[in-house]
Amino acid sequence: MKILILGAGQVGGSLATNLSSDGYEVTVVDEDSDKLADLDDSVDLRTVLGHASHPLTLRKAGCDKDTVLLSLTNNDEVNLIASKIAKSSFNAKKTICRLSDSSYITEKKLIDDFVDIPISPENDITEHLFQLITHPGTNQIEDFADGKVKLVSVKAQKNGNLVGHELKVIRQDMPNIDTFVPIIYRKGKPIKAKGSTIIKENDEIYFITAAENIDEVVNEVQEKSERFSRVFIIGGGKIGFNLAKQLENKFNVKVVERDKGRCKFLSEELNKAIVLHGSGSDESLLISENISQTDVFCSLTNDDEANIMSAFLAKKLGAKKTMILVNNISYMDIIPKRFIDNVIAPYRLTISLVMQDLREGDFAQEVILKMHTGAEAIEGVIHPNSSTAEFIGFPINSLPLPDEATLGAVVRSEEVLMPSDDLKLQIEDHLIVFLTNKSAVSEVEKYFKEV
């Protein structure tokens, strides 16, 4: 498959690296020769210097009927124009277009003729933050089966009920709650969970359950969490504004924004949230606004360094939990966890959105969980084919999965089912599979291919 990526920034560059290593024929377009040179030196792909939406650039990059175009620049209008030209002039096979302004997606009929798949990572980031705030104690929450199933990461605390006990105790403590633990990370290394696995303090436990059960399962792993009530948001951009809008009716929300004009907009559009003009790294401002009483501090500006430093300061001044946006992948593994509780990486979400649309099988969802290890979770639909024929109607646990893969849940119609020896595989079953390494995806996707 020919992949043409417009934009060699953090998202485009990361995708190019991932897709090239997966064997795709990748070409990257950008106006920055240094970014292209860095990719050329590290990845086996083709680069083209030029403006992303210029017809001559697209022709030079080899755009044609066999091309999947990924418009991933930071400019919505450039992405849209490039998609339109690719479709109308070069008959591109598929166009995937990144749009930061959600109004383009709301009015999707305006772009339907030339954008096959619009993606809006900003909306997903806002929803991700909202879920983390409304479910205290969680480190990561991912949606599957249109939100009916949640994959949740939580760190085991010393006084949690499960710590020091076998995992199967969870069934005794919560007999009416259906949940399944596909994997546990201990000191950064994955462990396939069994009923006899003894949970240790600081284990990172991934569990799958229905949306309404999240808090009960979290409380089994940690001391009972207090509900959050006070949220402090740094940055009144699209993400900060949308998050404040979602939270303001249930939480006490304060938004700090540097730009006076933007402050005026926020004040007019937000009903209950308090809008403050200033900087997230202004210690006197934070103290005067009782940062020590804040439950969640979110730094959501476009400046990674500012986000990191303001979160450090907020934690030092007493904020209970800190969350930040970080675009630079090199920062991910060096941020001290004792200062920053949750790091949200927009490029990870964008890559997840794109990858599920490039797979050969029928993938309803694909989420990259850990960029540095390649851990993923996928939701695929079972179809009758040469790989599934002999397993239809037989116990689902007989389906051969690679060692790096664990079946987490089955969604059948509207019902969420946990794996068991009695559960039999059916056509159109949605399987949610946890993979500790992305190399196993190709071995699993054969079950989801339509004949």
C-alpha positions in Angstrom: 0.0 0.0 0.0 1.3 3.5 -0.9 1.1 6.0 1.9 1.6 9.7 1.3 2.0 11.7 4.5 1.7 15.5 4.4 3.6 17.0 7.3 6.9 15.7 8.9 6.1 17.1 12.4 5.8 15.0 15.5 2.7 13.2 14.3 3.7 12.7 10.6 7.2 11.7 11.6 6.1 9.2 14.1 3.5 7.7 11.7 6.1 7.5 8.9 8.4 5.6 11.2 5.7 3.2 12.3 4.3 2.6 8.8 7.7 2.2 7.2 8.7 -0.4 9.8 5.5 -2.3 9.0 6.4 -2.6 5.4 4.3 0.2 3.8 5.7 2.2 0.9 5.9 5.7 2.5 6.5 9.1 1.1 6.6 12.2 3.3 6.1 15.8 2.2 7.2 18.9 4.1 8.6 22.4 3.5 11.2 21.9 6.2 14.3 20.3 4.7 15.8 19.6 8.2 12.8 17.5 9.3 12.9 15.5 6.1 16.7 15.0 6.4 16.2 13.6 9.9 13.6 11.1 8.6 15.8 10.2 5.6 18.7 9.3 8.0 16.6 7.1 10.3 13.9 5.5 8.2 13.6 3.7 4.9 11.2 6.0 3.0 11.0 8.7 0.4 10.9 12.4 1.1 9.7 15.3 -1.0 10.4 19.0 -0.3 7.4 21.2 -1.1 4.1 22.8 -0.1 1.6 20.1 1.0 -1.4 21.4 -0.9 0.4 22.3 -4.2 -0.6 20.1 -7.1 3.0 19.9 -8.4 4.2 18.7 -5.0 1.5 16.0 -4.9 2.4 14.9 -8.5 6.1 14.8 -7.6 5.2 12.7 -4.5 3.5 10.1 -6.7 -0.1 10.7 -5.7 -2.3 8.4 -7.7 -5.3 6.0 -7.5 -3.3 3.6 -5.3 -2.4 6.2 -2.8 -3.7 6.6 0.8 -3.2 10.3 1.6 -2.7 11.3 5.3 -3.0 15.1 5.6 -1.4 15.8 8.9 -0.1 19.3 8.8 -0.9 21.8 11.6 -3.1 23.8 9.2 -6.7 22.6 8.7 -7.2 24.5 5.5 -4.0 23.1 3.9 -5.1 19.6 4.9 -8.5 20.1 3.3 -7.2 21.6 0.1 -4.6 18.9 -0.3 -7.3 16.2 0.2 -9.6 17.9 -2.4 -6.8 18.1 -5.0 -5.7 14.5 -4.2 -9.2 13.3 -4.9 -10.2 15.4 -7.8 -6.9 15.6 -9.7 -5.2 12.3 -8.8 -8.1 10.1 -7.8 -6.5 9.1 -4.5 -7.7 5.8 -3.1 -8.4 7.2 0.4 -7.9 10.5 2.2 -7.5 10.8 5.9 -7.6 14.4 7.1 -6.5 15.8 10.5 -8.8 18.7 11.6 -8.3 20.6 14.8 -11.5 22.7 14.3 -14.3 20.3 15.2 -16.8 22.4 13.2 -15.5 20.9 10.0 -16.5 17.5 11.4 -19.9 18.7 12.7 -20.6 20.0 9.1 -19.2 16.8 7.6 -21.4 17.0 4.5 -19.3 20.0 3.3 -16.2 17.8 3.0 -17.7 14.4 2.3 -16.8 14.6 -1.4 -13.1 14.7 -0.8 -12.3 13.6 2.8 -13.0 9.9 3.4 -12.0 9.9 7.1 -11.8 13.1 9.1 -10.0 12.8 12.4 -10.1 15.2 15.3 -7.5 14.4 18.0 -8.4 17.5 19.9 -11.9 16.1 20.6 -10.4 12.8 21.7 -7.9 14.5 24.0 -10.7 16.5 25.6 -12.8 13.4 26.2 -9.8 11.5 27.5 -9.1 14.2 30.1 -12.7 14.4 31.0 -12.8 10.7 31.8 -9.6 10.8 33.8 -11.0 13.6 35.9 -14.4 12.0 36.5 -12.8 8.7 37.4 -10.2 9.5 40.1 -7.3 7.0 40.5 -7.2 6.0 36.8 -4.1 6.6 34.7 -5.6 5.7 31.3 -9.1 5.0 30.0 -9.7 3.8 26.5 -13.1 3.3 24.8 -14.2 0.2 22.9 -17.5 -0.9 21.4 -18.8 2.7 21.2 -18.0 3.3 24.8 -19.7 0.2 26.2 -16.4 -1.3 27.1 -13.5 0.5 28.9 -9.9 -0.6 29.1 -8.5 1.1 32.2 -5.0 1.4 33.7 -4.7 1.8 37.4 -1.7 1.6 39.8 -2.0 -0.7 42.8 -1.6 1.1 46.1 -0.2 -0.3 49.3 -3.6 -0.3 51.1 -5.7 -1.5 48.2 -7.7 -4.7 48.8 -5.9 -6.7 46.1 -2.3 -5.9 47.1 -0.6 -9.0 48.5 -3.4 -11.2 47.3 -4.1 -13.4 44.3 -5.9 -11.7 41.4 -8.8 -14.2 41.7 -9.8 -12.5 45.0 -11.4 -9.8 42.9 -14.2 -12.3 42.0 -14.9 -12.9 45.6 -14.9 -9.2 46.6 -17.1 -8.2 43.6 -19.2 -11.2 42.6 -21.7 -9.0 40.6 -19.1 -7.1 38.6 -17.8 -8.5 35.4 -14.1 -7.6 34.8 -11.1 -9.1 33.3 -7.4 -8.3 33.7 -5.5 -9.1 30.4 -2.1 -7.8 31.5 -0.1 -6.3 34.4 3.0 -4.2 34.0 5.5 -4.7 36.8 8.6 -2.4 36.8 7.8 -1.6 33.2 7.6 -5.3 32.0 4.4 -7.0 31.0 3.1 -10.0 32.8 0.1 -12.1 31.6 -2.3 -12.1 34.4 -3.6 -15.3 35.9 -6.0 -16.0 38.8 -3.0 -17.0 40.9 -1.0 -13.9 40.1 -0.2 -12.0 43.4 -0.7 -8.3 43.0 2.2 -6.1 44.3 2.3 -2.5 45.2 2.9 -0.2 42.2 1.8 -2.8 39.7 0.2 -1.2 36.7 -3.0 -3.2 36.2 -5.0 -3.0 32.9 -8.6 -4.2 33.4 -11.5 -4.4 31.0 -15.1 -3.8 32.3 -18.3 -2.1 31.4 -18.3 1.7 31.7 -20.5 1.8 34.9 -18.1 -0.5 36.8 -14.9 1.6 36.5 -14.9 3.2 40.0 -15.7 0.0 41.8 -12.8 -1.9 40.2 -10.4 1.0 40.9 -11.4 1.0 44.5 -10.5 -2.6 44.7 -6.9 -1.8 43.7 -6.5 1.4 45.5 -7.6 3.0 48.7 -11.1 4.4 48.2 -10.5 7.6 46.1 -12.1 10.9 47.0 -14.2 12.5 44.4 -12.6 15.5 42.7 -14.4 18.9 42.9 -11.8 21.6 42.1 -10.1 21.7 38.6 -7.5 24.2 37.5 -6.9 24.5 33.8 -3.9 26.3 32.3 -4.5 27.3 28.7 -7.8 28.5 27.2 -7.3 27.2 23.7 -9.6 24.7 22.0 -8.9 21.8 24.4 -8.8 23.9 27.5 -12.1 25.7 26.6 -13.9 22.5 25.6 -12.8 20.7 28.8 -13.9 23.6 31.0 -17.3 23.6 29.2 -17.8 19.9 29.9 -16.7 20.2 33.6 -18.2 23.5 34.7 -21.6 22.2 35.7 -20.2 19.5 38.0 -16.9 20.9 39.2 -15.4 24.2 40.4 -13.3 25.2 37.4 -10.7 27.9 37.0 -9.1 28.7 33.6 -5.8 30.7 33.3 -5.1 32.2 29.9 -2.3 34.6 28.8 -4.1 36.3 25.9 -6.5 39.1 27.0 -8.7 38.7 23.9 -9.0 35.0 24.5 -9.9 35.7 28.1 -12.8 37.9 27.0 -14.0 35.1 24.7 -13.8 32.5 27.5 -15.6 34.8 29.9 -18.5 35.2 27.5 -18.8 31.5 26.5 -18.3 29.8 29.9 -21.2 30.0 32.3 -19.8 29.0 35.7 -16.0 28.6 35.2 -13.8 31.4 36.5 -11.5 32.9 33.9 -8.1 34.4 35.0 -5.7 36.4 33.0 -2.1 35.3 33.7 0.5 32.5 33.4 0.5 29.0 34.8 4.0 29.5 36.1 3.1 32.6 38.1 3.6 31.4 41.6 1.8 34.3 43.3 -1.2 33.8 41.1 -1.4 30.1 41.9 -1.1 30.8 45.6 -3.7 33.5 45.6 -6.1 31.2 43.8 -5.6 28.5 46.5 -3.7 26.0 44.3 -3.1 23.9 47.5 -6.8 23.1 47.5 -6.9 22.0 43.9 -7.8 18.4 43.1 -6.7 18.4 39.4 -4.3 20.7 37.7 -4.3 20.5 33.9 -1.7 22.4 31.8 -2.9 22.3 28.3 -1.0 25.0 26.3 0.9 24.4 23.1 4.2 24.9 24.9 5.6 21.5 26.3 8.2 23.2 28.5 5.6 25.6 30.0 3.2 22.7 30.7 5.9 20.7 32.4 7.2 23.6 34.6 3.8 24.8 35.6 2.8 21.3 36.7 6.0 21.0 38.7 5.2 24.3 40.4 1.5 23.3 41.1 2.6 20.0 42.6 5.1 21.7 44.8 2.4 24.1 46.0 0.1 21.3 46.9 -2.1 20.3 43.9 -3.3 16.7 44.4 -3.0 15.6 40.8 -1.4 17.1 37.7 -2.1 16.4 34.0 -0.2 17.9 31.0 -0.1 17.8 27.3 3.2 16.9 25.7 3.9 16.8 21.9 7.6 16.1 22.0 8.1 12.3 22.2 11.6 12.7 23.7 10.1 14.1 26.9 7.9 11.2 27.5 10.4 9.0 29.4 12.2 11.7 31.4 9.3 13.4 33.1 9.4 12.7 36.8 6.3 10.8 37.8 6.2 12.2 41.3 5.5 15.7 39.8 3.2 14.8 36.9 0.5 12.1 37.3 -0.8 11.9 33.7 0.9 12.8 30.4 -1.4 13.1 27.4 0.3 12.8 24.1 -1.8 14.1 21.2 0.4 12.4 18.6 -0.3 9.0 20.2 -4.0 9.5 19.8 -3.6 10.7 16.2 -1.5 7.7 15.3 -4.1 5.4 16.9 -6.9 7.0 14.9 -5.0 6.6 11.6 -3.7 3.1 12.1 -7.2 1.6 12.6 -8.1 2.8 9.1 -5.1 1.4 7.4 -5.4 -2.2 8.6 -6.5 -4.9 6.2 -9.0 -6.5 8.6 -12.3 -5.1 9.9 -11.0 -3.0 12.8 -13.5 -1.1 14.9 -10.9 0.4 17.1 -7.1 0.4 17.6 -5.4 2.2 20.5 -1.6 2.5 21.0 -1.1 2.2 24.7 2.7 2.5 25.1 4.6 4.1 22.2 8.0 2.9 23.5 7.1 -0.8 23.7 4.5 -1.0 21.0 1.7 -2.2 23.3 -1.7 -1.9 21.7 -5.3 -2.8 22.2 -7.5 -3.6 19.2 -11.2 -4.3 18.6 -11.8 -6.4 15.5 -14.8 -8.1 14.0 -14.9 -11.8 13.4 -15.7 -12.8 9.8 -16.0 -16.2 8.1 -12.7 -16.9 6.3 -10.0 -19.5 6.1 -8.5 -18.5 9.4 -11.7 -18.6 11.4 -13.8 -21.4 9.8 -12.7 -24.2 12.0 -13.2 -22.2 15.2 -16.7 -20.8 14.7 -19.0 -22.5 17.2 -16.1 -23.7 19.4 -14.9 -22.3 22.7 -13.4 -18.8 22.1 -10.3 -19.7 24.1 -9.4 -22.2 21.5 -8.7 -19.4 19.0 -4.9 -19.5 18.6 -3.4 -16.1 19.5 0.3 -15.3 19.6 2.1 -15.2 22.9 2.1 -11.4 22.8 -1.7 -11.3 22.6 -4.4 -11.7 25.2 -8.2 -11.8 24.6 -9.7 -9.2 26.9 -13.5 -9.2 26.1 -16.1 -10.1 23.6 -18.9 -7.7 22.5 -21.9 -9.6 21.0 -24.7 -7.3 19.9 -25.1 -5.0 22.9 -23.8 -7.5 25.4 -20.2 -7.4 26.9 -18.9 -10.9 27.7 -15.7 -11.8 29.5 -13.5 -14.7 28.1 -14.4 -18.1 29.5 -14.1 -21.8 28.4 -17.9 -21.9 27.9 -18.1 -18.9 25.6 -18.3 -20.0 21.9 -17.0 -17.9 19.0 -19.7 -16.5 16.7 -19.5 -14.6 13.4 -19.7 -10.8 14.0 -18.3 -11.1 17.5 -16.2 -8.0 18.4 -13.0 -9.2 20.0 -11.0 -6.8 22.2 -7.4 -8.0 22.2 -4.5 -6.7 24.2 -1.0 -6.8 22.5 2.2 -6.3 24.3 4.0 -5.8 21.0 2.7 -4.4 17.7 4.5 -7.1 15.7 1.7 -9.4 16.7 -1.1 -7.3 15.0 -0.5 -9.0 11.6 -1.0 -12.5 13.2 -4.3 -11.4 14.9 -5.8 -9.3 12.0 -6.3 -12.4 9.8 -9.3 -13.3 12.0 -10.9 -10.0 11.1 -10.5 -10.1 7.3 -13.6 -10.1 5.1 -13.5 -12.6 2.2 
